[in-house]
Amino acid sequence: MGNEELTYHVPVLLMPSVDGMNIRPDGTYVDVTFGGGGHSREILSRLGDGGQLLGFDQDEDAEQNIVDNPHFTFVRSNFRYLHNFLRYHDIEEVDSILADLGVSSHHFDDSERGFSFRFDGALDMRMNKRAGDTAADIINTYNEERLADLFYLYGELKNSRKLASVIVKARAGQKITTIGEFLEVIKPLFGREREKKELAKVFQALRIEVNQEMEALKEMLYAATEALKPGGRLVVITYHSLEDRMVKNIMRTGNVEGKMEKDFFGNVQTPFRLVNNKVIVPDDAEIERNPRSRSAKLRIAEKK
Ligand SMILES: C[S@@+](CC[C@H](N)C(=O)[O-])C[C@H]1O[C@@H](n2cnc3c(N)ncnc32)[C@H](O)[C@@H]1O
C-alpha cells in the first residue's frame, strides 16, 4: 500500500522558477516533470485564451494529480521524447520549458517503490513501473567493475570498489532482492556517524542508473534547445552536481560537455543568454518548511 495521506510533493522554488518562465497568457509552455502538479498549477493560473501547457511525467502515479483545465494536456512519457510529443501535438515552437528534476517526495514516501532505505521492500526504484531494469536487476547482474563505476560516478562514493566487491561476494551466495537484504550487505562498510549520508549516496547512484537519468536529461536538454522560440526560456531545477553541471554547460555553451565553440572573432557561439549568472537557491525559510529543497539549484537561460 502507498501512503496516500502524505502530501504528494511540495513544489520547490515555485515562484522564482515560474516567474523565470516569463509566462504570457496566450503562450505555449511545457512542464517536463509534472509530479504533484505544483509548478503546473501556478503556470496554469497565469494562462488565458490561447494559452497551453503540456505536462510530462513518466510515472503513472502522477496521473492522480492531473489538473482539470482546458489549457492543460498530460503526457505520460519520459521527457527524453519531448521532440516527438511536441510534433504529435502539432507544436512547432514553445515559449518556455520547465524541468524540476529527479524524484518527488511521493517516490520516497511510498514504501512499495524501493527508493528509500527507511522501508523494507522490493529493490525497484523505477519511476516508470512498466519498463526497464529494477535496482535488484542491476545489483544482481552488473559485473563488479560496472557496479563500482556507477557508485563512483553517480554517488561520488569513495569506497565504490569495496562496495562493489562486497555486493558481488554476497550475491554469489544468494540473490539480493529486498532493501533489507541489500542493507545487511552494505551497512557494515559505513561508520554509524556517516551511515545515513553514505546510504543516501548509494541509493541515489542506483536510482540514476535504473532510470537512465543522465541520458534522458541530455536528450531532453537538446530537444528543449531546439524547441524554444527566440526569447523563450529554459528553466531548470537540479538536485545534484552531475545534473547541475550538464544544465550549466548547455546554458553556457549549447552542449552538455561544455565545449566552447568560438566564431572568427573569438566570441563563444551559444544558443542562450544566461538570465541568472549565479544559481538561485532556496532561502532559509523554504529549507525549514521543506527540507528536501536544501540541495536545489535553479538556472534560467533565454534562447537568443
Ligand atoms: C521533483 S518531481 C517534480 C515535482 C513537480 N514540479 C511538482 O511541483 O509537484 C520530478 C517528477 O518528474 C518525473 N520525472 C523524472 N524524470 C523524468 C523523465 N525522464 N521523464 C518524465 N518524467 C520524469 C518524476 O516521476 C517526478 O514525478
The ligand as an ORCA input file, in Angstrom:
! r2SCAN-3c Opt
* xyz 0 1
  C      10.864     16.765     -8.436
  S       9.449     16.000     -9.117
  C       8.555     17.333     -9.827
  C       7.585     17.973     -8.900
  C       6.696     18.994     -9.512
  N       7.428     20.125    -10.038
  C       5.663     19.459     -8.508
  O       5.591     20.667     -8.250
  O       4.954     18.635     -7.964
  C      10.036     15.192    -10.558
  C       8.965     14.447    -11.321
  O       9.472     14.230    -12.617
  C       9.255     12.905    -13.016
  N      10.387     12.553    -13.880
  C      11.684     12.448    -13.546
  N      12.426     12.131    -14.610
  C      11.568     12.050    -15.661
  C      11.732     11.764    -17.049
  N      12.916     11.455    -17.565
  N      10.635     11.806    -17.834
  C       9.418     12.101    -17.316
  N       9.201     12.356    -16.017
  C      10.258     12.343    -15.193
  C       9.191     12.086    -11.738
  O       8.379     10.942    -11.929
  C       8.595     13.093    -10.755
  O       7.208     12.963    -10.669
*
